[in-house]
């Protein structure tokens, strides 16, 4: 049984999506720390930020598209 990728996107699109999710994740983690890292709100924001920042790990790059920029 072969594994199918969850999603496949163009390399350029992947790079932009990766940058945006990382920045959004850092912003959520920062908001969680500002809210108080030990509070429920802080923990939820921090965990949400970590999940968002690592969400592009599950995407694959479509190697059939050219990577010229």
C-alpha positions in Angstrom: 0.0 0.0 0.0 1.5 3.3 -1.1 1.1 6.5 1.0 -0.7 9.4 -0.7 0.4 12.9 0.2 -2.2 14.9 2.1 -1.8 17.8 -0.3 0.5 18.7 -3.1 1.3 22.3 -4.1 3.7 24.3 -6.3 7.1 25.0 -4.8 6.6 28.8 -4.9 3.2 28.5 -3.2 4.7 26.2 -0.6 7.4 28.7 0.3 4.9 31.5 0.8 2.5 29.4 2.7 5.3 28.1 4.9 6.5 31.6 5.7 2.9 32.8 6.6 2.1 29.9 8.8 5.4 30.2 10.6 4.8 34.0 11.2 1.3 33.3 12.3 2.4 30.6 14.7 5.0 32.9 16.2 2.4 35.6 16.7 0.1 33.2 18.4 2.9 31.9 20.7 3.8 35.5 21.5 0.2 36.3 22.3 0.0 33.2 24.6 3.1 34.4 26.5 1.6 37.9 26.8 -1.6 36.4 28.1 0.4 34.4 30.6 2.1 31.2 29.7 0.7 29.3 32.7 -3.0 30.3 32.1 -5.5 28.4 30.1 -5.6 31.1 27.5 -1.9 31.3 27.2 -1.6 27.5 26.8 -4.3 27.4 24.2 -2.7 30.2 22.2 0.8 28.7 22.5 -0.3 25.2 21.4 -2.4 26.7 18.5 0.7 28.7 17.4 2.9 25.6 17.5 0.3 23.6 15.5 0.0 26.4 12.9 3.7 26.8 12.6 4.3 23.1 11.9 1.2 22.6 9.7 3.1 22.8 6.4 5.1 19.7 7.4 2.2 17.6 6.0 2.3 19.1 2.6 4.3 17.9 -0.4 5.8 19.9 -3.1 4.7 19.2 -6.7 8.0 18.3 -8.3 6.5 18.5 -11.8 6.4 22.3 -11.7 9.5 24.3 -12.5 11.2 26.1 -9.6 12.5 29.0 -11.7 12.1 32.4 -10.1 
